[in-house]
Amino acid sequence: MENGRYKKQVEKWDVFEVEFQGPAEGNPFTDYEVVGTFESKSECTKADGFYDGNGIYKVRFMPSFEGEYTFKISAGFLDADLEGSFTATAPGRDNHGPVRVANTYHFAYEDGTPYYSIGTTCYVWDLQSDALIKKTLKTLKESAFNKIRFCVFPKHYDYNLGEPRSYPYEGTPMDSSVLTKENFQEYTGRSEGNDWDLTRFNTEHFRHIEGCIEALRDLGIEADLIVMHPYDRWGFSCMEPEEDDRYWKYVIARFAAYRNIWWSLANEFDLFEEKKVEDWERYAKIICEKDPYRHLRSIHNCRNFYDHNRPWITHCSIQRQDLYKSSELVNEWREKYRKPVVLDEIAYEGNIQHGWGNISGEEMLRRFWEAAVRGGYPGHGETYMHPQDILWWSHGGELHGESHKRFGFLLDVMKETPGIGLMPYEKCGWDEVCAVPEESTSQIKLVKDYYLFYYSFMRPSFRDFYFDDETEFEVRVLDTWNMTAEEKGVYKGRFRIELPGRQYMAVQIKKCV
């Protein structure tokens, strides 16, 4: 193929990219439409291309099958379509494909491997210095996190008054030297002094975010990309519909081919004063039309829930609705929405002044276990005071709390679930929280193969169990805080399990094979 560069081979579910030259004069972001068609014996997919600056155009594609592919690139400035071929090879050991909804309330990778979300939030870790980004990635590598929420736009809020490393558009920001901890809330998306060309994207900004997505992919971490948010002094939350739509199409064209992408339409959508439901539905329509890979899609709330029953929403992204209760409501949300329930914001472990940012490590871990045993997926954040205002919740860097050290133990227990996912089971006792493997009405077993009891802040010294007279069970007592598992032996009929009378204990009961 003349005037084009691409690799002749790429793994299934990896990014195949065609790069070629085109006009740099005028405004290439608005003047030209670039579309690629990718075809094999198993699929035919169209994907939009994008302008990447300096006269370079790109089209990206994620092959969903192994085998030979041909492609055709069309653009208004080309005399003839660019054509070529490549081979999609078998995926590597750590490449399981995109995450999908599985078994109604749960997730699995495209290859069928169960995925148990252990998420965290670092809103603008991607817009910090190279040194801080490197530190964040090191922290993530050493953690159990397999999903992280973060933004494309910079963030303006308490403990977030500095400037980002880059901006998404060409232009200049308002003078931030006027900001103080006392007056920052006076500055909004309508503040004066910003001068942006909202028809010209800053390609360096987006290339950098791509590098962050790739780094997460290589660590096995899903990039839950927050595409819009209201905490803004630069004007990006107040763009006109045409500008919003252009932005959405550009973001999708650049990022959709990455297998680890999730789309979060917004963080706290209900705080956007100028956006209506019609706007969010229009953005959702763009995603559904322009993302050929059907990545997971949701929208996050502050006070008021979006209607998670909307068909385009694949899973619930939820912020706590009560000062104290969060995970305890998973049962209700599962029943109401019949989709995976992801508690992306159940408050933050830390000690800042805000009520959402000062729960203990013990309470964060309790909420994690409570959510998991009720059939949901919890999310973490951390907001400890820092002399340079470097808080994990927004900046990344290092973790200073205690809960994150214990998520790996929970993840190991979740991976022991027979099948895909846990469901709440209320027939064991009114005064305890119990989970069993997810089952449909056609799969109901009187006696389950697996039970997981969680006693939260209760402190029983023993519990009695009975399932039937014949089935033998292996029993382990789990100390979720100290991360210990004590083998209690094999039991059947009516039996008693002695417990230490401490908080945060669990009992795992498995049918003997």
C-alpha positions in Angstrom: 0.0 0.0 0.0 1.4 3.3 -1.0 1.6 6.2 1.4 0.6 4.1 4.4 2.3 2.3 7.3 1.0 -0.7 9.3 2.2 -3.9 10.8 1.5 -7.2 9.0 0.6 -9.0 12.1 -1.2 -8.3 15.3 -2.7 -10.3 18.2 -6.4 -10.9 18.3 -8.0 -8.2 20.5 -4.9 -6.0 20.1 -4.7 -2.7 18.3 -4.1 -2.7 14.5 -3.3 0.7 13.2 -3.0 2.2 9.7 -1.1 5.5 9.5 -0.9 7.7 6.4 -0.2 11.2 5.2 -2.7 13.7 4.3 -3.3 17.5 4.2 -2.3 19.6 7.2 -3.7 22.9 5.9 -7.1 24.2 6.8 -8.7 22.3 9.7 -8.1 18.6 9.3 -10.2 17.9 12.4 -13.4 19.2 10.7 -12.6 19.2 6.9 -12.3 15.5 6.3 -13.9 12.2 7.1 -11.8 9.1 7.4 -13.3 5.6 7.5 -11.7 2.1 7.5 -13.4 -1.1 6.6 -11.8 -4.3 8.0 -12.9 -7.7 6.8 -12.2 -11.4 7.5 -14.2 -14.5 7.0 -15.7 -13.9 10.4 -16.4 -10.2 10.6 -16.8 -7.0 8.6 -16.3 -3.9 10.7 -16.2 -0.2 10.0 -14.2 2.2 12.2 -13.7 6.0 12.0 -10.2 7.4 11.6 -8.8 10.6 13.1 -6.3 13.3 12.5 -3.2 13.0 14.7 -1.4 16.2 13.8 1.5 17.1 11.4 -0.3 15.8 8.4 -0.8 12.3 9.9 -4.1 10.4 9.8 -4.8 7.1 11.6 -7.4 4.4 11.6 -7.5 1.8 14.4 -9.1 -1.6 14.6 -9.4 -4.4 17.1 -9.7 -7.8 15.4 -12.1 -10.1 17.2 -11.0 -13.2 15.4 -7.9 -15.0 14.3 -7.0 -15.2 10.7 -6.4 -13.1 7.6 -7.9 -9.7 7.2 -8.1 -7.2 4.4 -8.8 -3.5 4.9 -9.8 -0.4 2.9 -9.3 3.2 4.0 -11.3 6.0 2.4 -10.9 9.7 2.9 -12.1 12.8 1.0 -8.5 13.8 0.2 -7.5 10.4 -1.3 -7.5 9.8 -5.0 -8.2 6.1 -4.3 -8.9 4.0 -1.3 -5.8 2.6 0.6 -5.9 -1.2 0.7 -3.9 -3.8 2.5 -4.0 -7.0 4.5 -2.7 -8.4 7.8 -2.9 -11.4 10.0 -4.6 -11.6 13.4 -2.6 -14.1 15.5 -3.6 -16.0 18.6 -3.8 -13.8 21.7 -1.0 -13.9 24.2 -1.3 -15.5 27.7 -2.5 -12.3 29.4 -4.8 -11.2 26.5 -8.3 -12.3 27.3 -10.1 -9.7 25.2 -12.6 -7.0 26.3 -14.7 -7.4 29.4 -18.3 -8.3 28.8 -21.5 -8.7 30.9 -21.9 -12.4 31.9 -24.6 -14.2 33.7 -26.7 -11.1 33.9 -25.1 -9.6 37.1 -21.4 -10.3 36.5 -18.5 -9.9 34.0 -16.2 -12.1 32.0 -13.5 -11.5 29.4 -14.4 -12.2 25.8 -12.6 -15.6 26.0 -14.9 -16.6 28.9 -12.4 -16.0 31.8 -14.4 -14.6 34.8 -13.6 -11.0 35.7 -14.1 -9.8 39.3 -13.8 -6.1 39.4 -11.7 -4.6 42.2 -11.7 -0.9 41.2 -10.1 2.3 42.3 -10.5 6.0 41.4 -7.7 8.4 40.4 -9.5 11.1 38.5 -6.5 12.8 36.8 -3.5 10.6 37.5 -3.0 10.6 33.8 -2.5 14.4 33.7 0.3 14.6 36.3 4.1 14.7 35.9 6.0 11.8 34.4 7.5 11.0 37.8 4.1 10.9 39.5 2.6 8.8 36.7 5.4 6.3 37.0 4.8 6.1 40.8 1.1 5.5 40.2 1.8 2.7 37.8 4.2 1.1 40.2 1.6 1.3 43.0 -1.0 -0.3 40.7 1.3 -3.1 39.6 1.8 -4.0 43.3 -1.9 -3.9 44.1 -5.0 -6.1 43.4 -6.7 -3.4 41.4 -8.0 -4.5 38.0 -10.0 -1.3 37.1 -9.3 2.4 37.5 -11.6 5.4 36.8 -10.0 8.5 35.4 -10.8 11.5 33.2 -10.0 12.8 29.8 -10.6 16.4 30.9 -8.6 18.1 33.7 -10.3 18.5 37.1 -11.0 21.6 39.1 -11.9 21.0 42.8 -10.6 21.2 46.3 -7.1 19.8 46.4 -7.1 20.2 42.6 -6.2 23.8 41.9 -3.0 23.3 39.9 -2.8 23.1 36.1 -2.7 19.8 34.2 0.2 18.8 32.1 -1.9 19.4 28.9 -5.3 20.4 27.7 -7.6 18.6 25.2 -7.8 21.6 22.8 -5.5 24.2 21.3 -5.6 27.5 23.2 -4.9 29.0 26.6 -6.5 28.6 30.0 -7.7 31.3 32.4 -5.2 32.7 35.0 -5.2 30.2 37.8 -3.1 32.3 40.1 -6.3 33.9 41.4 -7.4 30.6 42.9 -7.4 29.9 46.6 -8.8 27.2 48.8 -11.4 29.7 49.9 -12.6 31.0 46.5 -12.1 28.0 44.1 -15.9 27.2 44.0 -16.5 30.7 42.5 -14.8 29.5 39.3 -16.8 27.3 37.0 -17.0 26.3 33.3 -18.3 29.8 32.6 -15.3 31.6 34.1 -13.7 34.3 32.0 -10.2 34.1 30.6 -10.3 30.8 28.7 -9.4 31.0 25.0 -9.9 27.6 23.3 -10.3 26.6 19.7 -12.9 23.9 20.2 -12.6 22.7 16.7 -8.9 21.8 17.1 -7.8 19.0 19.4 -4.5 19.0 21.2 -3.1 15.7 19.7 -0.3 15.6 22.3 -2.9 15.4 25.1 -4.7 12.4 23.5 -1.5 10.6 22.6 -0.4 10.9 26.2 -3.7 9.4 27.4 -3.3 6.6 24.9 0.1 5.8 26.5 -1.6 5.6 29.9 -4.3 3.3 28.6 -1.6 1.0 27.1 0.3 1.0 30.3 -2.8 -0.1 32.2 -3.6 -2.8 29.6 -0.1 -4.2 30.0 -0.8 -4.4 33.8 -4.1 -6.2 33.2 -6.1 -3.2 34.4 -9.3 -1.9 32.8 -9.4 1.8 31.9 -12.8 3.1 33.0 -12.6 6.3 31.0 -14.7 9.2 32.4 -15.4 11.2 29.2 -17.2 14.2 30.8 -17.3 15.6 34.3 -18.6 18.9 35.9 -15.6 19.9 38.0 -14.4 22.5 35.6 -13.0 26.0 35.3 -11.8 25.8 31.7 -15.2 25.6 29.9 -15.1 22.0 28.8 -18.3 21.2 30.7 -20.2 23.9 29.0 -19.5 23.2 25.3 -22.2 23.5 22.7 -23.9 20.3 21.4 -22.0 20.3 18.2 -18.7 20.7 20.1 -19.7 17.9 22.5 -20.6 15.5 19.6 -17.3 16.3 17.8 -15.4 15.5 21.0 -17.2 12.2 21.5 -16.5 11.1 18.0 -12.8 11.9 18.3 -12.5 10.1 21.7 -14.2 7.0 20.3 -12.1 7.0 17.1 -8.9 7.2 19.1 -9.6 4.9 22.0 -12.2 2.3 21.1 -9.7 -0.2 19.6 -8.1 -0.7 23.0 -9.6 -3.8 24.6 -9.4 -2.5 28.1 -11.6 0.5 27.6 -14.9 1.1 29.5 -17.0 4.1 28.7 -18.3 6.2 31.6 -20.3 9.0 30.0 -19.8 11.2 33.1 -18.7 11.5 36.6 -21.7 12.9 38.6 -23.9 13.6 35.5 -26.5 15.3 37.7 -24.2 18.2 38.6 -24.1 19.4 35.0 -26.4 22.4 35.1 -26.8 22.8 31.4 -27.1 19.1 30.3 -30.4 17.4 30.0 -31.3 13.7 29.7 -31.7 14.3 26.0 -28.0 15.3 25.8 -26.8 12.1 27.7 -29.0 10.0 25.5 -27.5 11.6 22.4 -24.0 10.9 23.6 -25.0 7.3 24.3 -26.4 7.0 20.7 -23.0 8.2 19.4 -21.2 5.5 21.4 -23.5 2.8 20.3 -23.1 3.9 16.6 -19.4 4.6 16.6 -17.9 2.0 18.9 -17.9 -1.2 16.8 -16.6 -3.3 19.8 -19.5 -2.7 22.2 -17.3 -1.8 25.1 -19.0 -1.6 28.5 -21.1 1.6 29.0 -22.4 3.4 32.1 -23.0 6.8 33.7 -22.2 7.9 37.3 -24.3 9.9 39.7 -23.9 12.3 42.6 -27.3 12.5 44.2 -29.8 11.4 41.7 -29.6 8.1 39.8 -29.7 7.9 36.0 -32.2 5.4 34.8 -30.0 2.3 34.7 -32.8 0.4 33.0 -31.9 2.2 29.7 -30.9 -0.4 27.2 -27.6 1.2 26.3 -26.4 1.0 29.9 -24.5 -2.3 30.4 -23.9 -2.0 34.1 -24.7 0.3 37.0 -22.0 2.8 38.1 -23.2 3.9 41.6 -22.3 6.4 44.2 -23.6 5.8 47.7 -27.0 7.3 48.4 -26.8 7.4 52.2 -24.2 8.8 54.7 -23.8 5.3 56.1 -25.4 2.7 53.8 -23.8 1.8 50.5 -23.0 -1.8 49.9 -26.1 -2.8 51.9 -28.3 -1.7 49.0 -26.8 -4.0 46.4 -29.6 -6.5 46.8 -32.2 -3.8 46.0 -30.2 -2.4 43.0 -29.7 -5.9 41.5 -33.4 -6.6 41.7 -34.3 -3.1 40.3 -31.9 -3.0 37.3 -31.0 -6.7 36.6 -27.5 -5.6 35.6 -24.1 -5.8 37.2 -23.9 -3.4 40.2 -20.5 -1.6 40.4 -20.1 0.6 43.4 -17.6 3.0 41.9 -17.9 5.4 44.9 -18.7 4.0 48.3 -16.8 6.9 50.0 -13.0 7.2 50.4 -10.6 5.9 53.0 -8.9 9.0 54.4 -9.0 12.0 56.7 -10.0 15.1 54.8 -12.8 17.3 56.0 -15.4 16.2 53.4 -17.8 13.5 54.6 -17.2 11.4 51.6 -13.5 11.3 52.2 -12.8 10.2 55.7 -13.9 6.6 56.4 -11.4 4.2 58.0 -9.5 1.4 56.3 -11.6 -1.1 58.3 -14.9 0.4 57.1 -13.7 0.5 53.4 -12.8 -3.2 53.6 -16.1 -3.9 55.3 -18.0 -2.2 52.4 -15.9 -4.2 49.9 -16.8 -7.5 51.4 -20.4 -6.5 52.0 -20.8 -5.6 48.3 -19.1 -8.8 47.0 -21.2 -11.1 49.2 -24.3 -9.3 48.0 -23.4 -9.9 44.4 -21.9 -6.5 43.5 -18.5 -5.1 42.7 -16.9 -2.5 45.0 -14.7 0.5 44.2 -12.0 2.1 46.3 -10.6 5.6 46.7 -8.2 7.2 49.1 -8.0 10.8 50.4 -5.4 11.2 53.1 -4.1 14.7 53.8 -0.8 15.3 52.1 1.6 18.3 52.4 1.6 18.8 48.6 -2.1 17.9 48.2 -1.2 14.8 46.3 -4.3 12.6 47.1 -4.6 9.2 45.5 -8.3 9.9 44.7 -7.3 12.5 42.1 -3.5 12.5 41.5 -2.4 8.9 42.1 1.1 8.4 43.4 1.4 6.3 46.5 -1.3 4.7 48.8 -1.1 5.5 52.5 -4.1 3.6 53.8 -4.7 0.0 55.0 -7.7 -1.3 53.0 -5.9 -1.7 49.7 -3.4 -4.2 51.2 -6.3 -6.6 51.8 -8.2 -6.6 48.5 -6.0 -9.3 47.1 -7.3 -11.7 49.7 -10.9 -10.8 48.7 -10.1 -11.2 45.0 -8.6 -14.7 45.7 -11.8 -15.7 47.5 -14.0 -14.3 44.6 -12.0 -16.3 42.1 -12.9 -19.5 44.1 -16.6 -18.9 43.2 -18.0 -21.9 41.2 -19.2 -20.6 37.8 -19.4 -16.8 37.3 -20.3 -14.6 40.2 -22.0 -14.6 43.6 -25.6 -13.8 44.4 -27.2 -12.9 47.8 -28.9 -15.8 49.5 -31.4 -14.9 52.2 -32.7 -18.4 53.1 -29.9 -19.2 55.5 -30.7 -16.8 58.2 -32.3 -13.3 58.7 -29.3 -12.2 60.8 -26.4 -12.9 58.5 -25.3 -12.1 55.0 -24.8 -15.1 52.8 -23.7 -15.5 49.1 -24.0 -18.5 46.8 -23.0 -19.0 43.1 -25.3 -17.1 40.8 -28.1 -19.3 39.4 -31.1 -18.9 37.3 -34.6 -20.2 38.1 -33.9 -23.2 35.9 -30.7 -24.0 37.9 -31.9 -23.8 41.5 -30.4 -26.3 43.8 -31.9 -26.9 47.2 -28.4 -27.5 48.6 -25.7 -25.3 47.1 -22.2 -26.3 46.2 -20.8 -23.2 47.9 -21.7 -20.7 50.6 -19.9 -17.6 51.7 -21.1 -16.0 55.0 -19.9 -12.5 56.0 -20.4 -11.2 59.5 -19.2 -7.6 59.0 -19.0 -5.6 62.3 -20.8 -8.4 64.2 -18.8 -10.5 66.5 -20.3 -14.0 66.9 -18.4 -16.5 69.0 -20.0 -19.4 67.0 -22.6 -20.1 64.3 -24.7 -23.2 63.7 -25.3 -24.5 60.2 -27.6 -27.0 58.6 -28.2 -27.7 54.9 -29.2 -31.4 54.8 -28.3 -34.7 56.5 -26.1 -36.2 53.8 -23.9 -33.6 52.0 -20.4 -33.2 53.3 -18.8 -29.7 53.4 -15.3 -28.4 53.9 -15.3 -25.3 56.1 -12.8 -22.5 56.4 -13.0 -19.4 58.7 -11.6 -16.3 57.1 -10.3 -13.3 58.9 -10.8 -10.7 56.2 -8.7 -8.0 58.0 -5.8 -10.2 59.0 -6.0 -12.2 55.8 -5.9 -15.6 57.3 -7.8 -18.8 56.5 -8.3 -21.5 59.1 -9.3 -24.9 58.0 -12.1 -26.2 60.3 -12.5 -29.7 58.7 -15.3 -31.6 57.1 -18.9 -31.5 58.4 -22.4 -32.8 57.5 -25.9 -32.5 59.0 -26.1 -30.0 61.9 -22.8 -28.5 62.9 -21.3 -25.7 64.9 -18.3 -23.5 63.8 -16.4 -21.7 66.5 -15.5 -18.1 65.8 -13.1 -15.7 67.5 -15.7 -13.1 68.5 -14.0 -10.4 66.3 -15.3 -8.2 63.6 -14.8 -8.8 59.9 -15.0 -12.6 59.9 -16.3 -14.8 57.1 -17.1 -18.5 56.8 -16.5 -20.3 53.5 -18.4 -23.6 53.1 -17.6 -25.8 50.0 -19.3 -29.0 49.1 -16.8 -31.9 49.2 -16.0 -33.3 45.7 
